[in-house]
């Protein structure tokens, strides 16, 4: 199994990632051993995650989320999935 996830950083920003071991990866981010982006923005908090059958699927979703607006990321975190298409249209 694999995971896509979103972290909320101390500066209010969001970080999207993917992994095969969610608990280990979040711990790495919290300890400053994760990505350079989160290392400078600790502490971080896991605010959303989803399980995928394969790591390539989780990675593809991570890349999609990285391109999303803040409003669209917040809608995902809050579970407002029905709002995602409208938020995508607003960016165009």
N, C-alpha and C positions, 0 to 999 in steps of 0.2 A: 504494500500500500504506500501511497504518497500523499503529501499534503500541500495545499496552497494556503498561505496565511497572510494576515495583515497585522502589523504592530503599530501601536500608537506610541510615538516618541515623546520625550520630555519637552521638546520645543513645539509640540502640537501637530507635527507632520506625521504622515503615515508611511510605512515601509511595507512593500509587498515582497514575499519570498516564496520559495518552495523547498521541500525537503522530503526525505523518507523517514525521518525520525523527528517528529514535531517537538516533543519535550526536550530532546537534546539540543535542537537548533535554537529554540527560544532561550534556553539556558545559556547557550553560547552568546547570543545577542546581549543578554542581561549582564554577562561577565565581561563584555567588551571584546569577545573573541569572534563575533559575527562579522558582518559587513562593515566596511569603513563608515558608511552612512550612519548606521546605528551606534557605532562605537563613540561617535561624537555627540550623540543625542540621547544618552541614557539618563534615567532609566527608561526602559521600554515595557509595554504591556501588550500581551496578545489580545486582540479585540475581535478577530474573526479567523475562522479556518474551515476548510472543506477537504474531505478525503477524496482521492482519485485512485483509480485502479493502477495507473502507471505514472512514473515520474515525468515522462514527457508531456502527459496531459496536465499535470499540476504546473509544470514549468510554462506551458503555453498559456494557462490561465493567469499565472503570475505576470507574464508579459502583457496580457490584455489589461489587467488591473493597473499596472504601472503607467499605462497610457491614459487612464481615466482621470477625470476632474476630481477635485476634492469632494464636491457634492455627490458625485456618483459613487465614490468610495464610501462615504458616510451612509448612503442609501443601502449599499451592500452590507455594511456592518450592522445597520439597524434592521436588516431583513426586509427592507422595502423593495423587493425584487421587481414588483410591478412598475416602479418608478424608473428603473434603469433605461428602458428604451427612450422615454421622454428626455431624460437627462443627457443621453447620447445625442439626440437631435438638437438640443440647445447649443452644443459646442460647435456645430457646423456653421 
